[in-house]
Amino acid sequence: MENNQNPDHWEEALEEQIVGLKECQKSFGLDSCNPCEKFFDCEIRKKYVIAVYESMNKGSTGGFEF
């Protein structure tokens, strides 16, 4: 059964972060964050990782398991 619902708040926030991340990668001529020298200190990437986590747990508190 397909889920045809509109994106929720967390999915919308994730999409915004994906756009920002891809714009950053493009500005540095990269296809990934991995080769970037700012990889571990990048605020854009940190916000993206948080948005991914939040979109997966939909605001629930506690740990997250795959």
N, CA, C and O atoms as a Maestro MAE file, in Angstrom:
{
 s_m_m2io_version
 :::
 2.0.0
}

f_m_ct {
 s_m_title
 :::
 protein
 m_atom[264] {
  # First column is atom index #
  i_m_mmod_type
  r_m_x_coord
  r_m_y_coord
  r_m_z_coord
  i_m_residue_number
  s_m_chain_name
  s_m_pdb_residue_name
  s_m_pdb_atom_name
  i_m_atomic_number
  :::
  1 25 0.835 -1.181 0.000 1 A "MET " " N  " 7
  2 3 0.000 0.000 0.000 1 A "MET " " CA " 6
  3 2 0.883 1.250 0.000 1 A "MET " " C  " 6
  4 15 1.788 1.368 0.826 1 A "MET " " O  " 8
  5 25 0.627 2.172 -0.912 2 A "GLU " " N  " 7
  6 3 1.443 3.376 -1.029 2 A "GLU " " CA " 6
  7 2 0.992 4.435 -0.041 2 A "GLU " " C  " 6
  8 15 -0.186 4.530 0.305 2 A "GLU " " O  " 8
  9 25 1.956 5.229 0.406 3 A "ASN " " N  " 7
  10 3 1.675 6.335 1.302 3 A "ASN " " CA " 6
  11 2 1.722 7.615 0.477 3 A "ASN " " C  " 6
  12 15 2.803 8.073 0.109 3 A "ASN " " O  " 8
  13 25 0.552 8.200 0.180 4 A "ASN " " N  " 7
  14 3 0.477 9.393 -0.663 4 A "ASN " " CA " 6
  15 2 0.269 10.663 0.147 4 A "ASN " " C  " 6
  16 15 -0.188 11.668 -0.397 4 A "ASN " " O  " 8
  17 25 0.590 10.640 1.419 5 A "GLN " " N  " 7
  18 3 0.421 11.810 2.263 5 A "GLN " " CA " 6
  19 2 1.430 12.882 1.887 5 A "GLN " " C  " 6
  20 15 2.491 12.598 1.331 5 A "GLN " " O  " 8
  21 25 1.076 14.107 2.201 6 A "ASN " " N  " 7
  22 3 2.005 15.210 2.014 6 A "ASN " " CA " 6
  23 2 3.172 15.044 2.974 6 A "ASN " " C  " 6
  24 15 3.027 14.432 4.032 6 A "ASN " " O  " 8
  25 25 4.333 15.589 2.609 7 A "PRO " " N  " 7
  26 3 5.489 15.495 3.519 7 A "PRO " " CA " 6
  27 2 5.170 16.148 4.862 7 A "PRO " " C  " 6
  28 15 4.501 17.180 4.916 7 A "PRO " " O  " 8
  29 25 5.651 15.544 5.935 8 A "ASP " " N  " 7
  30 3 5.437 16.128 7.250 8 A "ASP " " CA " 6
  31 2 6.517 17.169 7.544 8 A "ASP " " C  " 6
  32 15 7.410 17.408 6.730 8 A "ASP " " O  " 8
  33 25 6.417 17.769 8.702 9 A "HIS " " N  " 7
  34 3 7.354 18.829 9.108 9 A "HIS " " CA " 6
  35 2 8.807 18.368 9.013 9 A "HIS " " C  " 6
  36 15 9.669 19.098 8.525 9 A "HIS " " O  " 8
  37 25 9.069 17.144 9.486 10 A "TRP " " N  " 7
  38 3 10.441 16.650 9.519 10 A "TRP " " CA " 6
  39 2 10.965 16.360 8.122 10 A "TRP " " C  " 6
  40 15 12.140 16.596 7.840 10 A "TRP " " O  " 8
  41 25 10.110 15.851 7.247 11 A "GLU " " N  " 7
  42 3 10.531 15.592 5.866 11 A "GLU " " CA " 6
  43 2 10.810 16.898 5.129 11 A "GLU " " C  " 6
  44 15 11.753 16.984 4.342 11 A "GLU " " O  " 8
  45 25 9.985 17.916 5.387 12 A "GLU " " N  " 7
  46 3 10.208 19.226 4.771 12 A "GLU " " CA " 6
  47 2 11.524 19.831 5.250 12 A "GLU " " C  " 6
  48 15 12.280 20.393 4.457 12 A "GLU " " O  " 8
  49 25 11.794 19.713 6.542 13 A "ALA " " N  " 7
  50 3 13.051 20.229 7.091 13 A "ALA " " CA " 6
  51 2 14.240 19.491 6.486 13 A "ALA " " C  " 6
  52 15 15.268 20.099 6.190 13 A "ALA " " O  " 8
  53 25 14.099 18.183 6.303 14 A "LEU " " N  " 7
  54 3 15.164 17.395 5.686 14 A "LEU " " CA " 6
  55 2 15.398 17.847 4.251 14 A "LEU " " C  " 6
  56 15 16.547 18.006 3.837 14 A "LEU " " O  " 8
  57 25 14.342 18.056 3.492 15 A "GLU " " N  " 7
  58 3 14.491 18.503 2.100 15 A "GLU " " CA " 6
  59 2 15.222 19.840 2.032 15 A "GLU " " C  " 6
  60 15 16.053 20.048 1.148 15 A "GLU " " O  " 8
  61 25 14.919 20.744 2.956 16 A "GLU " " N  " 7
  62 3 15.615 22.035 2.997 16 A "GLU " " CA " 6
  63 2 17.109 21.838 3.243 16 A "GLU " " C  " 6
  64 15 17.939 22.498 2.618 16 A "GLU " " O  " 8
  65 25 17.442 20.931 4.150 17 A "GLN " " N  " 7
  66 3 18.854 20.676 4.457 17 A "GLN " " CA " 6
  67 2 19.562 19.998 3.287 17 A "GLN " " C  " 6
  68 15 20.737 20.266 3.035 17 A "GLN " " O  " 8
  69 25 18.861 19.128 2.576 18 A "ILE " " N  " 7
  70 3 19.453 18.471 1.404 18 A "ILE " " CA " 6
  71 2 19.801 19.510 0.348 18 A "ILE " " C  " 6
  72 15 20.875 19.456 -0.252 18 A "ILE " " O  " 8
  73 25 18.893 20.455 0.119 19 A "VAL " " N  " 7
  74 3 19.146 21.514 -0.865 19 A "VAL " " CA " 6
  75 2 20.388 22.308 -0.471 19 A "VAL " " C  " 6
  76 15 21.259 22.553 -1.306 19 A "VAL " " O  " 8
  77 25 20.474 22.708 0.789 20 A "GLY " " N  " 7
  78 3 21.633 23.467 1.262 20 A "GLY " " CA " 6
  79 2 22.923 22.682 1.152 20 A "GLY " " C  " 6
  80 15 23.959 23.228 0.773 20 A "GLY " " O  " 8
  81 25 22.864 21.405 1.481 21 A "LEU " " N  " 7
  82 3 24.044 20.544 1.410 21 A "LEU " " CA " 6
  83 2 24.523 20.405 -0.033 21 A "LEU " " C  " 6
  84 15 25.717 20.518 -0.308 21 A "LEU " " O  " 8
  85 25 23.597 20.161 -0.947 22 A "LYS " " N  " 7
  86 3 23.966 20.002 -2.356 22 A "LYS " " CA " 6
  87 2 24.513 21.303 -2.947 22 A "LYS " " C  " 6
  88 15 25.428 21.277 -3.770 22 A "LYS " " O  " 8
  89 25 23.956 22.434 -2.529 23 A "GLU " " N  " 7
  90 3 24.472 23.728 -2.988 23 A "GLU " " CA " 6
  91 2 25.907 23.924 -2.520 23 A "GLU " " C  " 6
  92 15 26.752 24.403 -3.276 23 A "GLU " " O  " 8
  93 25 26.178 23.556 -1.283 24 A "CYS " " N  " 7
  94 3 27.532 23.667 -0.742 24 A "CYS " " CA " 6
  95 2 28.488 22.762 -1.513 24 A "CYS " " C  " 6
  96 15 29.563 23.193 -1.928 24 A "CYS " " O  " 8
  97 25 28.092 21.513 -1.701 25 A "GLN " " N  " 7
  98 3 28.931 20.572 -2.446 25 A "GLN " " CA " 6
  99 2 29.225 21.110 -3.839 25 A "GLN " " C  " 6
  100 15 30.363 21.054 -4.306 25 A "GLN " " O  " 8
  101 25 28.197 21.632 -4.503 26 A "LYS " " N  " 7
  102 3 28.363 22.173 -5.856 26 A "LYS " " CA " 6
  103 2 29.334 23.356 -5.854 26 A "LYS " " C  " 6
  104 15 30.151 23.494 -6.764 26 A "LYS " " O  " 8
  105 25 29.240 24.208 -4.831 27 A "SER " " N  " 7
  106 3 30.113 25.386 -4.774 27 A "SER " " CA " 6
  107 2 31.587 25.003 -4.629 27 A "SER " " C  " 6
  108 15 32.473 25.762 -5.021 27 A "SER " " O  " 8
  109 25 31.841 23.818 -4.062 28 A "PHE " " N  " 7
  110 3 33.209 23.321 -3.920 28 A "PHE " " CA " 6
  111 2 33.582 22.329 -5.017 28 A "PHE " " C  " 6
  112 15 34.690 21.792 -5.018 28 A "PHE " " O  " 8
  113 25 32.659 22.080 -5.957 29 A "GLY " " N  " 7
  114 3 32.919 21.143 -7.041 29 A "GLY " " CA " 6
  115 2 32.987 19.700 -6.567 29 A "GLY " " C  " 6
  116 15 33.749 18.901 -7.110 29 A "GLY " " O  " 8
  117 25 32.189 19.363 -5.550 30 A "LEU " " N  " 7
  118 3 32.205 18.021 -4.969 30 A "LEU " " CA " 6
  119 2 30.861 17.327 -5.179 30 A "LEU " " C  " 6
  120 15 29.826 17.978 -5.323 30 A "LEU " " O  " 8
  121 25 30.897 15.991 -5.194 31 A "ASP " " N  " 7
  122 3 29.679 15.189 -5.262 31 A "ASP " " CA " 6
  123 2 29.323 14.615 -3.899 31 A "ASP " " C  " 6
  124 15 28.282 13.977 -3.741 31 A "ASP " " O  " 8
  125 25 30.181 14.839 -2.921 32 A "SER " " N  " 7
  126 3 30.015 14.290 -1.580 32 A "SER " " CA " 6
  127 2 30.714 15.211 -0.587 32 A "SER " " C  " 6
  128 15 31.593 15.989 -0.958 32 A "SER " " O  " 8
  129 25 30.321 15.116 0.658 33 A "CYS " " N  " 7
  130 3 30.995 15.885 1.710 33 A "CYS " " CA " 6
  131 2 32.322 15.245 2.109 33 A "CYS " " C  " 6
  132 15 33.210 15.916 2.636 33 A "CYS " " O  " 8
  133 25 32.448 13.970 1.860 34 A "ASN " " N  " 7
  134 3 33.592 13.203 2.344 34 A "ASN " " CA " 6
  135 2 34.959 13.812 2.014 34 A "ASN " " C  " 6
  136 15 35.804 13.882 2.906 34 A "ASN " " O  " 8
  137 25 35.217 14.255 0.781 35 A "PRO " " N  " 7
  138 3 36.552 14.792 0.503 35 A "PRO " " CA " 6
  139 2 36.788 16.228 1.006 35 A "PRO " " C  " 6
  140 15 37.903 16.741 0.913 35 A "PRO " " O  " 8
  141 25 35.760 16.858 1.525 36 A "CYS " " N  " 7
  142 3 35.880 18.250 1.961 36 A "CYS " " CA " 6
  143 2 36.723 18.354 3.228 36 A "CYS " " C  " 6
  144 15 36.604 17.529 4.135 36 A "CYS " " O  " 8
  145 25 37.569 19.369 3.279 37 A "GLU " " N  " 7
  146 3 38.435 19.567 4.450 37 A "GLU " " CA " 6
  147 2 37.640 19.982 5.692 37 A "GLU " " C  " 6
  148 15 38.141 19.868 6.811 37 A "GLU " " O  " 8
  149 25 36.410 20.461 5.503 38 A "LYS " " N  " 7
  150 3 35.570 20.888 6.629 38 A "LYS " " CA " 6
  151 2 34.628 19.778 7.098 38 A "LYS " " C  " 6
  152 15 33.720 20.032 7.890 38 A "LYS " " O  " 8
  153 25 34.834 18.570 6.623 39 A "PHE " " N  " 7
  154 3 33.922 17.445 6.864 39 A "PHE " " CA " 6
  155 2 33.483 17.321 8.321 39 A "PHE " " C  " 6
  156 15 32.288 17.198 8.590 39 A "PHE " " O  " 8
  157 25 34.414 17.351 9.254 40 A "PHE " " N  " 7
  158 3 34.083 17.123 10.661 40 A "PHE " " CA " 6
  159 2 33.605 18.377 11.391 40 A "PHE " " C  " 6
  160 15 33.026 18.272 12.472 40 A "PHE " " O  " 8
  161 25 33.834 19.546 10.829 41 A "ASP " " N  " 7
  162 3 33.468 20.796 11.492 41 A "ASP " " CA " 6
  163 2 32.383 21.579 10.750 41 A "ASP " " C  " 6
  164 15 32.083 22.713 11.120 41 A "ASP " " O  " 8
  165 25 31.802 20.996 9.722 42 A "CYS " " N  " 7
  166 3 30.851 21.701 8.861 42 A "CYS " " CA " 6
  167 2 29.474 21.823 9.519 42 A "CYS " " C  " 6
  168 15 28.849 20.819 9.858 42 A "CYS " " O  " 8
  169 25 29.016 23.051 9.692 43 A "GLU " " N  " 7
  170 3 27.700 23.291 10.289 43 A "GLU " " CA " 6
  171 2 26.578 22.845 9.353 43 A "GLU " " C  " 6
  172 15 25.548 22.355 9.815 43 A "GLU " " O  " 8
  173 25 26.764 23.009 8.052 44 A "ILE " " N  " 7
  174 3 25.745 22.585 7.084 44 A "ILE " " CA " 6
  175 2 25.542 21.083 7.171 44 A "ILE " " C  " 6
  176 15 24.406 20.608 7.186 44 A "ILE " " O  " 8
  177 25 26.625 20.339 7.227 45 A "ARG " " N  " 7
  178 3 26.548 18.880 7.328 45 A "ARG " " CA " 6
  179 2 25.936 18.457 8.664 45 A "ARG " " C  " 6
  180 15 25.139 17.521 8.716 45 A "ARG " " O  " 8
  181 25 26.310 19.146 9.742 46 A "LYS " " N  " 7
  182 3 25.747 18.821 11.061 46 A "LYS " " CA " 6
  183 2 24.227 19.015 11.068 46 A "LYS " " C  " 6
  184 15 23.497 18.185 11.608 46 A "LYS " " O  " 8
  185 25 23.757 20.105 10.470 47 A "LYS " " N  " 7
  186 3 22.318 20.358 10.398 47 A "LYS " " CA " 6
  187 2 21.622 19.294 9.553 47 A "LYS " " C  " 6
  188 15 20.506 18.878 9.863 47 A "LYS " " O  " 8
  189 25 22.285 18.858 8.486 48 A "TYR " " N  " 7
  190 3 21.737 17.800 7.638 48 A "TYR " " CA " 6
  191 2 21.607 16.493 8.421 48 A "TYR " " C  " 6
  192 15 20.570 15.834 8.358 48 A "TYR " " O  " 8
  193 25 22.646 16.118 9.151 49 A "VAL " " N  " 7
  194 3 22.622 14.872 9.928 49 A "VAL " " CA " 6
  195 2 21.504 14.921 10.974 49 A "VAL " " C  " 6
  196 15 20.797 13.934 11.173 49 A "VAL " " O  " 8
  197 25 21.348 16.048 11.629 50 A "ILE " " N  " 7
  198 3 20.272 16.202 12.614 50 A "ILE " " CA " 6
  199 2 18.906 16.079 11.936 50 A "ILE " " C  " 6
  200 15 18.005 15.427 12.463 50 A "ILE " " O  " 8
  201 25 18.757 16.705 10.767 51 A "ALA " " N  " 7
  202 3 17.484 16.630 10.037 51 A "ALA " " CA " 6
  203 2 17.172 15.199 9.611 51 A "ALA " " C  " 6
  204 15 16.013 14.786 9.639 51 A "ALA " " O  " 8
  205 25 18.190 14.440 9.216 52 A "VAL " " N  " 7
  206 3 17.985 13.027 8.861 52 A "VAL " " CA " 6
  207 2 17.486 12.267 10.083 52 A "VAL " " C  " 6
  208 15 16.498 11.536 10.005 52 A "VAL " " O  " 8
  209 25 18.161 12.437 11.198 53 A "TYR " " N  " 7
  210 3 17.768 11.758 12.436 53 A "TYR " " CA " 6
  211 2 16.332 12.116 12.820 53 A "TYR " " C  " 6
  212 15 15.527 11.238 13.131 53 A "TYR " " O  " 8
  213 25 16.021 13.410 12.794 54 A "GLU " " N  " 7
  214 3 14.685 13.854 13.186 54 A "GLU " " CA " 6
  215 2 13.611 13.360 12.224 54 A "GLU " " C  " 6
  216 15 12.495 13.065 12.652 54 A "GLU " " O  " 8
  217 25 13.926 13.265 10.933 55 A "SER " " N  " 7
  218 3 12.932 12.770 9.976 55 A "SER " " CA " 6
  219 2 12.676 11.281 10.164 55 A "SER " " C  " 6
  220 15 11.599 10.786 9.832 55 A "SER " " O  " 8
  221 25 13.655 10.573 10.689 56 A "MET " " N  " 7
  222 3 13.491 9.139 10.909 56 A "MET " " CA " 6
  223 2 12.744 8.839 12.207 56 A "MET " " C  " 6
  224 15 11.993 7.867 12.276 56 A "MET " " O  " 8
  225 25 12.942 9.663 13.233 57 A "ASN " " N  " 7
  226 3 12.264 9.371 14.507 57 A "ASN " " CA " 6
  227 2 11.031 10.239 14.726 57 A "ASN " " C  " 6
  228 15 10.336 10.085 15.731 57 A "ASN " " O  " 8
  229 25 10.752 11.150 13.796 58 A "LYS " " N  " 7
  230 3 9.540 11.982 13.814 58 A "LYS " " CA " 6
  231 2 9.315 12.683 15.147 58 A "LYS " " C  " 6
  232 15 8.183 12.803 15.616 58 A "LYS " " O  " 8
  233 25 10.402 13.141 15.746 59 A "GLY " " N  " 7
  234 3 10.294 13.910 16.975 59 A "GLY " " CA " 6
  235 2 10.235 13.101 18.248 59 A "GLY " " C  " 6
  236 15 10.137 13.667 19.337 59 A "GLY " " O  " 8
  237 25 10.293 11.790 18.136 60 A "SER " " N  " 7
  238 3 10.286 10.950 19.337 60 A "SER " " CA " 6
  239 2 11.580 11.145 20.102 60 A "SER " " C  " 6
  240 15 12.630 11.399 19.511 60 A "SER " " O  " 8
  241 25 11.503 11.026 21.396 61 A "THR " " N  " 7
  242 3 12.712 11.131 22.202 61 A "THR " " CA " 6
  243 2 13.305 9.752 22.401 61 A "THR " " C  " 6
  244 15 12.655 8.738 22.147 61 A "THR " " O  " 8
  245 25 14.519 9.727 22.848 62 A "GLY " " N  " 7
  246 3 15.182 8.454 23.109 62 A "GLY " " CA " 6
  247 2 16.115 8.080 21.977 62 A "GLY " " C  " 6
  248 15 16.346 8.867 21.060 62 A "GLY " " O  " 8
  249 25 16.640 6.892 22.047 63 A "GLY " " N  " 7
  250 3 17.601 6.421 21.060 63 A "GLY " " CA " 6
  251 2 16.940 6.051 19.748 63 A "GLY " " C  " 6
  252 15 15.720 5.915 19.654 63 A "GLY " " O  " 8
  253 25 17.764 5.895 18.758 64 A "PHE " " N  " 7
  254 3 17.279 5.495 17.442 64 A "PHE " " CA " 6
  255 2 18.023 4.246 17.012 64 A "PHE " " C  " 6
  256 15 19.247 4.178 17.120 64 A "PHE " " O  " 8
  257 25 17.295 3.267 16.529 65 A "GLU " " N  " 7
  258 3 17.904 2.032 16.055 65 A "GLU " " CA " 6
  259 2 17.511 1.798 14.611 65 A "GLU " " C  " 6
  260 15 16.375 2.062 14.218 65 A "GLU " " O  " 8
  261 25 18.460 1.299 13.814 66 A "PHE " " N  " 7
  262 3 18.161 0.979 12.415 66 A "PHE " " CA " 6
  263 2 17.460 -0.347 12.330 66 A "PHE " " C  " 6
  264 15 17.122 -0.797 11.235 66 A "PHE " " O  " 8
  :::
 }
 m_bond[263] {
  # First column is bond index #
  i_m_from
  i_m_to
  i_m_order
  :::
  1 1 2 1
  2 2 3 1
  3 3 4 2
  4 3 5 1
  5 5 6 1
  6 6 7 1
  7 7 8 2
  8 7 9 1
  9 9 10 1
  10 10 11 1
  11 11 12 2
  12 11 13 1
  13 13 14 1
  14 14 15 1
  15 15 16 2
  16 15 17 1
  17 17 18 1
  18 18 19 1
  19 19 20 2
  20 19 21 1
  21 21 22 1
  22 22 23 1
  23 23 24 2
  24 23 25 1
  25 25 26 1
  26 26 27 1
  27 27 28 2
  28 27 29 1
  29 29 30 1
  30 30 31 1
  31 31 32 2
  32 31 33 1
  33 33 34 1
  34 34 35 1
  35 35 36 2
  36 35 37 1
  37 37 38 1
  38 38 39 1
  39 39 40 2
  40 39 41 1
  41 41 42 1
  42 42 43 1
  43 43 44 2
  44 43 45 1
  45 45 46 1
  46 46 47 1
  47 47 48 2
  48 47 49 1
  49 49 50 1
  50 50 51 1
  51 51 52 2
  52 51 53 1
  53 53 54 1
  54 54 55 1
  55 55 56 2
  56 55 57 1
  57 57 58 1
  58 58 59 1
  59 59 60 2
  60 59 61 1
  61 61 62 1
  62 62 63 1
  63 63 64 2
  64 63 65 1
  65 65 66 1
  66 66 67 1
  67 67 68 2
  68 67 69 1
  69 69 70 1
  70 70 71 1
  71 71 72 2
  72 71 73 1
  73 73 74 1
  74 74 75 1
  75 75 76 2
  76 75 77 1
  77 77 78 1
  78 78 79 1
  79 79 80 2
  80 79 81 1
  81 81 82 1
  82 82 83 1
  83 83 84 2
  84 83 85 1
  85 85 86 1
  86 86 87 1
  87 87 88 2
  88 87 89 1
  89 89 90 1
  90 90 91 1
  91 91 92 2
  92 91 93 1
  93 93 94 1
  94 94 95 1
  95 95 96 2
  96 95 97 1
  97 97 98 1
  98 98 99 1
  99 99 100 2
  100 99 101 1
  101 101 102 1
  102 102 103 1
  103 103 104 2
  104 103 105 1
  105 105 106 1
  106 106 107 1
  107 107 108 2
  108 107 109 1
  109 109 110 1
  110 110 111 1
  111 111 112 2
  112 111 113 1
  113 113 114 1
  114 114 115 1
  115 115 116 2
  116 115 117 1
  117 117 118 1
  118 118 119 1
  119 119 120 2
  120 119 121 1
  121 121 122 1
  122 122 123 1
  123 123 124 2
  124 123 125 1
  125 125 126 1
  126 126 127 1
  127 127 128 2
  128 127 129 1
  129 129 130 1
  130 130 131 1
  131 131 132 2
  132 131 133 1
  133 133 134 1
  134 134 135 1
  135 135 136 2
  136 135 137 1
  137 137 138 1
  138 138 139 1
  139 139 140 2
  140 139 141 1
  141 141 142 1
  142 142 143 1
  143 143 144 2
  144 143 145 1
  145 145 146 1
  146 146 147 1
  147 147 148 2
  148 147 149 1
  149 149 150 1
  150 150 151 1
  151 151 152 2
  152 151 153 1
  153 153 154 1
  154 154 155 1
  155 155 156 2
  156 155 157 1
  157 157 158 1
  158 158 159 1
  159 159 160 2
  160 159 161 1
  161 161 162 1
  162 162 163 1
  163 163 164 2
  164 163 165 1
  165 165 166 1
  166 166 167 1
  167 167 168 2
  168 167 169 1
  169 169 170 1
  170 170 171 1
  171 171 172 2
  172 171 173 1
  173 173 174 1
  174 174 175 1
  175 175 176 2
  176 175 177 1
  177 177 178 1
  178 178 179 1
  179 179 180 2
  180 179 181 1
  181 181 182 1
  182 182 183 1
  183 183 184 2
  184 183 185 1
  185 185 186 1
  186 186 187 1
  187 187 188 2
  188 187 189 1
  189 189 190 1
  190 190 191 1
  191 191 192 2
  192 191 193 1
  193 193 194 1
  194 194 195 1
  195 195 196 2
  196 195 197 1
  197 197 198 1
  198 198 199 1
  199 199 200 2
  200 199 201 1
  201 201 202 1
  202 202 203 1
  203 203 204 2
  204 203 205 1
  205 205 206 1
  206 206 207 1
  207 207 208 2
  208 207 209 1
  209 209 210 1
  210 210 211 1
  211 211 212 2
  212 211 213 1
  213 213 214 1
  214 214 215 1
  215 215 216 2
  216 215 217 1
  217 217 218 1
  218 218 219 1
  219 219 220 2
  220 219 221 1
  221 221 222 1
  222 222 223 1
  223 223 224 2
  224 223 225 1
  225 225 226 1
  226 226 227 1
  227 227 228 2
  228 227 229 1
  229 229 230 1
  230 230 231 1
  231 231 232 2
  232 231 233 1
  233 233 234 1
  234 234 235 1
  235 235 236 2
  236 235 237 1
  237 237 238 1
  238 238 239 1
  239 239 240 2
  240 239 241 1
  241 241 242 1
  242 242 243 1
  243 243 244 2
  244 243 245 1
  245 245 246 1
  246 246 247 1
  247 247 248 2
  248 247 249 1
  249 249 250 1
  250 250 251 1
  251 251 252 2
  252 251 253 1
  253 253 254 1
  254 254 255 1
  255 255 256 2
  256 255 257 1
  257 257 258 1
  258 258 259 1
  259 259 260 2
  260 259 261 1
  261 261 262 1
  262 262 263 1
  263 263 264 2
  :::
 }
}
